[in-house]
């Protein structure tokens, strides 16, 4: 049943009309396939810019997220506190997942424990699908914001005696047409890793309070290997690993997403 609901969300998000241009990686319409994972239909990211040239289509307003619940006893939950940049490698693996760098860490036990964060692992995590609606706060600016981001309270392994279910990861897999001039800002806690075209573009790793960073796509175009007019993947990987608070805010000028 959960799978069917998620497929319905995906299908409703992908009715965008149009054709996609070739990618820098050489494939048609699917720039950034280095990230692996399922294929996507790049149709529909052409035409008027929602929120700039006209109203924002409903299909562009929601991001779909996979939320995986963990027990507080998982070795990477309730560990030491501290920002840790460089926890993940610069490229996604063949499954489209981040790879632990293997360096010294006070908040991650091992490559094996990290590999469980964004994969379905029986008796280790439980998977849910949630929608993250984007609201246009000004022309061409779209925001999802929740200063009490607890999407699976009383579900999965439960709250474990806490006021909220604090121990979970969030995975967003989408594609967008890079038109030029876009930005993507994340503000929250704890870990956040954003990959564009399979390349690491934003790193807020570690168990920490609210932190913020912005991707300026034009400034990073060469490093991310993106060209205006083409369609690329955007993957967001988040983890809530410690009790006290959970903040989650996305602000972007990307005008339309497709779910993978």
C-alpha angles and dihedrals in degrees: 000000000000090000092051092051092050092049088053090054091049094049092049090051096050102060096104107127125217136071135280129235126231120280128235087244088065100252122119116257097339107089114184104030089156085094093069121205128109122340121255138212108238094192117125107035093106130086130043119010107247112236091015105055096020147331120330110255114237090237091065097051104074132065116198117222135193110217119195120197121215134186116252087241092068106119093241095049122085089008126141118316124241145101112270120186119192097038091132135047122252095253135049117243126245091279092054093252130129116256123222110244093222094226125133112295136175094198104041121062101199149330088267095053092047092049088065095060098083102022130081106251119178114240090005103070141000123221129226134171121224136174121235106200117211116218123202103233096176133356108305096358120110125189141187111186133172122162089188100045104177104137097167105042112160091007134104109007089355131231093303093219094314126115088245140020097261104172113079145106129229126212125189120186117186144138132222141180111251105222099168130268098047126144133189121200128188124191121180151071147314123007120343125177119177121192124193118192087353092301125115107254104163129027123188096153126167140050104295148129124269113322131169138205135169133214112216100198096198093050091047098038096109094047092046092043094230130146127196113261097032132103121244140177124255118194123184120194118188134173131196103198109157137052123247108065144354123208125179124176130163121184120177144158091212100123102205136017131195119204116234 
